[in-house]
Amino acid sequence: MTRFAVIYYSSTGSVHDLAEAYAAGAEEAGAEVRLRRVAELVPHEIVEANEAWRDHLEVTADIPTADIKDLIWADGFALGTPTRFGQPASQLKQFIDSASAAWSAGHLAGKPASGFTSAHERHGGHEATLLALYHTFCHWGSIIVPTGYENYDVAHAAGGNPYGVSSIGSEGAPGLAVLEQARYQGHRLAMLARTMKDSRVEAA
Ligand SMILES: Cc1cc2nc3c(=O)[nH]c(=O)nc-3n(C[C@H](O)[C@H](O)[C@H](O)COP(=O)(O)O)c2cc1C
């Protein structure tokens, strides 16, 4: 069975919603999916002072915390993060920065990978954040799978970002069109992961 990991950070739920839709799409493609959130690093009192942040942490407490072993386990993966000043959140970056042993052992290479994000503003840095995330995938040797416009109607309805699935926080929780694109991309990545895994087995 193809293994697929969806690993994300979310403070107030938008990226979490995208992650769930991604995971559902990968499951529909027949993959075994690990949905994982990276650890919160912000001091407890800061989270407590923000009602939405605190509530989101509470309702997602049962989602297992991501471990680098999840990336090693997976045949393909998606990483999600809110936009933070045009960059991935430090919580996800901390997770990424603990991957050096997995990277040097070649465990992350050759696996299809994509990113997803949410930013408050329509032009608040979605693409910059995704491209920054893709720098990491280049170093890992992962196979970057952008959304592109393969399924144009879905991509267009979701805002037409060809770099990765993205939502606009100021418009509220991700709408049906963006969730549909996340689902589509999860399905697509899982299918690609399966094809690439099968071809490695055949070549061995
Ligand atoms: C420290 C910080 C930096 C942020 N930087 C940006 C930014 O550069 N552009 C933007 O549009 N929104 C920015 N935001 C807003 C979040 O990206 C946005 O609310 C996002 O939808 C949150 O996703 P979440 O609900 O999954 O946590 C920032 C928020 C914080 C706390």
The ligand as a Tripos MOL2 file, in Angstrom:
@<TRIPOS>MOLECULE
LIG
   31    33     1     0     0
SMALL
NO_CHARGES

@<TRIPOS>ATOM
      1 C1          3.6670   36.3590   12.9480 C.3       1 LIG1
      2 C2          2.6560   36.3310   11.8460 C.ar      1 LIG1
      3 C3          3.0230   36.6940   10.5640 C.ar      1 LIG1
      4 C4          2.0920   36.6900    9.5260 C.ar      1 LIG1
      5 N1          2.4880   37.0770    8.2850 N.ar      1 LIG1
      6 C5          1.5670   37.1610    7.2870 C.ar      1 LIG1
      7 C6          1.9460   37.5840    5.9930 C.ar      1 LIG1
      8 O1          3.1030   37.8120    5.6790 O.2       1 LIG1
      9 N2          0.9700   37.7120    5.0570 N.ar      1 LIG1
     10 C7         -0.3570   37.4460    5.3390 C.ar      1 LIG1
     11 O2         -1.2000   37.6140    4.4580 O.2       1 LIG1
     12 N3         -0.7240   36.9710    6.5400 N.ar      1 LIG1
     13 C8          0.1980   36.8110    7.5130 C.ar      1 LIG1
     14 N4         -0.1660   36.3350    8.7500 N.ar      1 LIG1
     15 C9         -1.5290   35.7880    8.9240 C.3       1 LIG1
     16 C10        -1.6100   34.2650    8.7080 C.3       1 LIG1
     17 O3         -0.7680   33.8130    7.6730 O.3       1 LIG1
     18 C11        -3.0340   33.8840    8.3560 C.3       1 LIG1
     19 O4         -3.8880   34.3220    9.3830 O.3       1 LIG1
     20 C12        -3.2280   32.3830    8.1020 C.3       1 LIG1
     21 O5         -4.4440   32.2340    7.4120 O.3       1 LIG1
     22 C13        -3.2560   31.5920    9.4040 C.3       1 LIG1
     23 O6         -3.3560   30.2040    9.1190 O.3       1 LIG1
     24 P1         -3.8370   29.2120   10.2770 P.3       1 LIG1
     25 O7         -5.2830   29.5290   10.5520 O.co2     1 LIG1
     26 O8         -3.6770   27.8310    9.7010 O.co2     1 LIG1
     27 O9         -2.9670   29.4280   11.4590 O.co2     1 LIG1
     28 C14         0.7490   36.3060    9.7850 C.ar      1 LIG1
     29 C15         0.3910   35.9190   11.0800 C.ar      1 LIG1
     30 C16         1.3210   35.9350   12.1100 C.ar      1 LIG1
     31 C17         0.8980   35.5210   13.4910 C.3       1 LIG1
@<TRIPOS>BOND
     1     1     2 1
     2     2     3 ar
     3     2    30 ar
     4     3     4 ar
     5     4     5 ar
     6     4    28 ar
     7     5     6 ar
     8     6     7 ar
     9     6    13 1
    10     7     8 2
    11     7     9 ar
    12     9    10 ar
    13    10    11 2
    14    10    12 ar
    15    12    13 ar
    16    13    14 ar
    17    14    15 1
    18    14    28 ar
    19    15    16 1
    20    16    17 1
    21    16    18 1
    22    18    19 1
    23    18    20 1
    24    20    21 1
    25    20    22 1
    26    22    23 1
    27    23    24 1
    28    24    25 2
    29    24    26 1
    30    24    27 1
    31    28    29 ar
    32    29    30 ar
    33    30    31 1
@<TRIPOS>SUBSTRUCTURE
     1 LIG1         1 GROUP 0 **** ****
